[in-house]
Amino acid sequence: MQSADPPSAQLSLTWLDAAGLLGVALLLAAYAGTVTGRVAATRPAALAVNLAGSLLILASLRGTFNLPSAVVEIAWASVAAVGLIRHARR
């Protein structure tokens, strides 16, 4: 039996897609750690993971740009960066 999808509809993963998926995994891991109480949201490690995840997702948008996603990730990265800067000044 043949696949219902035409060959062009098959999944192909680029390095930008892989970067975006890694970014999503980092953000979800940081969020899960915060929600479960295993990670303090204001700790540098959590902030760095959030910043890295956001930047990876932003990088992935170079392949297929999406303005709402870019706005969310810029905001997320900015909040994490401000948190890291504030922590470094203490």
C-alpha positions as CSV (number, residue, x, y, z in Angstrom):
1,M,0.0,0.0,0.0
2,Q,1.3,3.4,-0.9
3,S,1.6,6.4,1.4
4,A,-1.2,9.0,1.2
5,D,1.3,11.8,1.3
6,P,3.1,12.9,-1.8
7,P,6.9,12.6,-1.6
8,S,7.3,16.3,-1.1
9,A,5.3,16.1,2.1
10,Q,7.7,13.8,3.8
11,L,9.5,15.2,6.8
12,S,13.0,16.6,6.2
13,L,14.9,18.0,9.2
14,T,17.4,20.8,8.5
15,W,20.0,22.0,11.0
16,L,17.7,25.0,11.6
17,D,14.9,22.7,12.5
18,A,17.2,20.7,14.8
19,A,18.3,23.9,16.5
20,G,14.7,24.9,17.1
21,L,13.7,21.6,18.5
22,L,16.7,21.7,20.9
23,G,15.6,25.2,21.9
24,V,12.1,23.9,22.6
25,A,13.4,21.0,24.6
26,L,15.5,23.4,26.7
27,L,12.6,25.8,27.4
28,L,10.3,22.9,28.3
29,A,12.9,21.4,30.6
30,A,13.5,24.7,32.4
31,Y,9.7,25.3,32.7
32,A,9.1,21.8,34.0
33,G,12.0,22.2,36.5
34,T,10.5,25.5,37.7
35,V,6.9,24.2,38.0
36,T,8.0,21.1,39.9
37,G,10.1,23.1,42.3
38,R,13.4,21.4,41.2
39,V,14.8,24.6,39.7
40,A,14.5,28.2,41.0
41,A,13.5,30.4,38.1
42,T,15.9,33.2,39.1
43,R,19.0,31.0,39.4
44,P,21.6,31.7,36.7
45,A,21.4,28.1,35.4
46,A,17.7,28.4,34.7
47,L,18.1,31.8,33.2
48,A,20.9,30.6,30.9
49,V,18.9,27.6,29.8
50,N,15.9,29.9,29.0
51,L,18.2,32.3,27.1
52,A,19.9,29.5,25.1
53,G,16.5,27.9,24.3
54,S,15.1,31.2,23.0
55,L,18.1,32.0,20.9
56,L,18.0,28.5,19.3
57,I,14.4,28.9,18.4
58,L,15.1,32.4,17.0
59,A,17.9,30.9,14.9
60,S,15.5,28.3,13.6
61,L,13.2,31.1,12.4
62,R,15.8,32.0,9.8
63,G,14.5,29.0,7.8
64,T,10.8,29.9,7.9
65,F,10.1,33.2,9.6
66,N,7.1,33.6,11.8
67,L,6.6,37.0,13.4
68,P,4.6,36.0,16.4
69,S,7.1,33.3,17.3
70,A,10.0,35.8,16.9
71,V,8.3,38.3,19.2
72,V,7.7,35.7,21.9
73,E,11.3,34.5,21.7
74,I,12.8,38.0,21.7
75,A,10.8,38.8,24.8
76,W,11.7,35.4,26.4
77,A,15.4,35.9,25.7
78,S,15.3,39.5,26.9
79,V,13.8,38.6,30.2
80,A,16.3,35.8,30.7
81,A,19.2,38.2,29.7
82,V,18.0,40.9,32.2
83,G,17.8,38.2,34.9
84,L,21.3,37.1,34.2
85,I,22.6,40.7,34.2
86,R,20.9,41.5,37.5
87,H,22.3,38.3,39.0
88,A,25.8,39.2,37.8
89,R,25.6,42.7,39.4
90,R,24.8,41.3,42.9
